Amino acid sequence: MIKFFRKIRQKTLTENKFGKYLTYAIGEIILVVIGIFLAIQLNNLNENRKEVDKEVSFLLRLKDDFNSDITDLSREDSLASISF
C-alpha cells in the first residue's frame, strides 16, 4: 500500500503536476488527521467504559455493605429485645 502511494507521489512530481500532487498531499494529511481523531475517540470511549465499570462495582459493594449492616442491626435488635 505504501509503495502504491509512493508511486503516485513520484509520478505526479515527475510529470510536473504540482496542483495534483498538492491535492494528493492534502488528502493524505486529512486521512492522517481522521485516523488520529478516531484513535482519540476510541480511547475516550474506553476510559468512559472503565469509569462506568468502577462506579457499578462501587455501587454493588455499597449495596452489599448496606445489606450486611441491616442484617447486623436486625440481629442486634432481636438480641436486645430477648435480653429484657
DAKA-V433638 format. One record per helix or strand of 3 or more residues. SS is the DSSP state (H for helix, E for strand). FROM is the first residue (numbers start at 0). LEN is the number of residues. If there is no record, write none. Layout:
BEGIN
ss->SS from->FROM len->LEN
ss->SS from->FROM len->LEN
END
This chain:
BEGIN
ss->H from->1 len->13
ss->H from->17 len->66
END
